[in-house]
Amino acid sequence: MSTPAASPIAPPFQPVGVEPSGANEPNLKGLIIGGLVAVLAVSAIILFGIFGGDRKPSTANNPDATEQITDSETPETEVLPTLPDGTQAETSAPTNTPPISTAPIYVQATATSEAWVSIIADNNPTPVFEGTLQPGDTQVWEAQEKLSVYSGDAGALKLSANGAEAVVMGQPGQPEEKIFPQ
């Protein structure tokens, strides 16, 4: 007796109707990723322009500007425009500036160099100010009846009482006391 030949239980696997996809279509992955990167870059540039970057006005960096004023400068005089006929415009009437204090007695002190000062108002035993003024410092002290200004360097202070013209308190390097009203 002979053994029959072995036959496979199932025929060999062959996919029916399956063809490789995209073989004839272009690959769009690279194009989509490139587009997203471009959109993100443009968005970042726009956001930086809005929220970041230099916040100065565009005229601050203009080399054609006729006048540039830094924070530490202030114009001392007003420049009036030139009229079409070549003459300067007329100045208006001077404006009256209000006093820096409404107290019956007030003294404004400006230090021209370092100076230690002590200020007594209305015979109060506690000074209203005691300390060192640095060059350029300005202080205003007020009193109802009497104001005493003492400085270890009288030449380092310019004093103006009740809006009068400022004068140097005394000799440089010398201590001195001034009492207002004089």
PEBELVEN-V56994 format. One record per residue. RES is the residue in one small letter. BURIAL is 1 if it has 24 or more other ideal C-beta (glycine too) atoms within 12 Angstrom, else 0. D_LAST is the distance of its C-alpha to the last C-alpha in Angstrom with 1 decimal. Layout:
RES & BURIAL & D_LAST
RES & BURIAL & D_LAST
This chain:
m & 0 & 150.1
s & 0 & 147.4
t & 0 & 143.7
p & 0 & 142.2
a & 0 & 139.4
a & 0 & 135.9
s & 0 & 134.1
p & 0 & 130.4
i & 0 & 129.2
a & 0 & 126.6
p & 0 & 126.6
p & 0 & 124.1
f & 0 & 120.6
q & 0 & 120.0
p & 0 & 117.0
v & 0 & 118.2
g & 0 & 116.3
v & 0 & 113.3
e & 0 & 112.0
p & 0 & 108.9
s & 0 & 105.9
g & 0 & 103.6
a & 0 & 106.1
n & 0 & 106.0
e & 0 & 102.3
p & 0 & 99.2
n & 0 & 96.8
l & 0 & 93.5
k & 0 & 91.5
g & 0 & 89.9
l & 0 & 89.0
i & 0 & 87.4
i & 0 & 85.4
g & 0 & 84.2
g & 0 & 83.1
l & 0 & 81.1
v & 0 & 79.3
a & 0 & 78.5
v & 0 & 77.1
l & 0 & 74.9
a & 0 & 73.6
v & 0 & 72.7
s & 0 & 71.0
a & 0 & 68.9
i & 0 & 67.8
i & 0 & 66.8
l & 0 & 64.9
f & 0 & 63.0
g & 0 & 62.0
i & 0 & 60.7
f & 0 & 59.0
g & 0 & 58.4
g & 0 & 57.8
d & 0 & 54.8
r & 0 & 52.5
k & 0 & 50.6
p & 0 & 51.2
s & 0 & 54.0
t & 0 & 51.9
a & 0 & 49.8
n & 0 & 52.8
n & 0 & 53.9
p & 0 & 54.1
d & 0 & 54.4
a & 0 & 50.9
t & 0 & 48.9
e & 0 & 45.5
q & 0 & 44.8
i & 0 & 41.4
t & 0 & 40.9
d & 0 & 38.7
s & 0 & 36.1
e & 0 & 36.0
t & 0 & 34.5
p & 0 & 35.3
e & 0 & 32.4
t & 0 & 34.0
e & 0 & 36.6
v & 0 & 39.9
l & 0 & 41.6
p & 0 & 45.4
t & 0 & 47.7
l & 0 & 49.7
p & 0 & 53.5
d & 0 & 53.4
g & 0 & 51.4
t & 0 & 48.0
q & 0 & 44.8
a & 0 & 43.8
e & 0 & 40.9
t & 0 & 37.5
s & 0 & 36.4
a & 0 & 33.3
p & 0 & 30.1
t & 0 & 29.2
n & 0 & 25.8
t & 0 & 24.7
p & 0 & 23.0
p & 0 & 19.5
i & 0 & 19.7
s & 0 & 18.4
t & 0 & 18.5
a & 1 & 16.1
p & 0 & 13.3
i & 1 & 10.8
y & 1 & 12.3
v & 1 & 11.9
q & 1 & 15.0
a & 1 & 15.9
t & 1 & 19.1
a & 1 & 21.0
t & 1 & 22.9
s & 0 & 24.7
e & 0 & 25.1
a & 1 & 22.0
w & 1 & 21.7
v & 1 & 18.5
s & 1 & 17.6
i & 1 & 15.3
i & 1 & 14.7
a & 1 & 14.1
d & 0 & 13.9
n & 0 & 15.0
n & 0 & 18.2
p & 0 & 20.2
t & 0 & 21.4
p & 0 & 19.4
v & 1 & 19.4
f & 1 & 20.1
e & 0 & 21.3
g & 0 & 23.4
t & 0 & 24.1
l & 1 & 23.3
q & 0 & 26.1
p & 0 & 26.0
g & 0 & 25.5
d & 0 & 24.0
t & 0 & 21.3
q & 1 & 19.5
v & 1 & 17.3
w & 1 & 15.5
e & 1 & 14.7
a & 1 & 13.4
q & 0 & 14.0
e & 0 & 11.3
k & 1 & 9.2
l & 1 & 9.6
s & 1 & 10.1
v & 1 & 11.6
y & 1 & 14.1
s & 1 & 16.6
g & 1 & 19.8
d & 1 & 19.8
a & 1 & 16.5
g & 0 & 18.7
a & 1 & 20.1
l & 1 & 17.2
k & 1 & 15.9
l & 1 & 12.7
s & 1 & 12.3
a & 1 & 9.6
n & 1 & 11.6
g & 0 & 14.3
a & 0 & 12.8
e & 0 & 14.8
a & 0 & 14.6
v & 0 & 13.9
v & 1 & 15.1
m & 1 & 12.9
g & 0 & 14.7
q & 0 & 18.3
p & 0 & 21.2
g & 0 & 22.6
q & 0 & 19.8
p & 0 & 17.9
e & 1 & 14.2
e & 0 & 11.4
k & 1 & 7.9
i & 0 & 5.9
f & 1 & 4.8
p & 0 & 3.8
q & 0 & 0.0
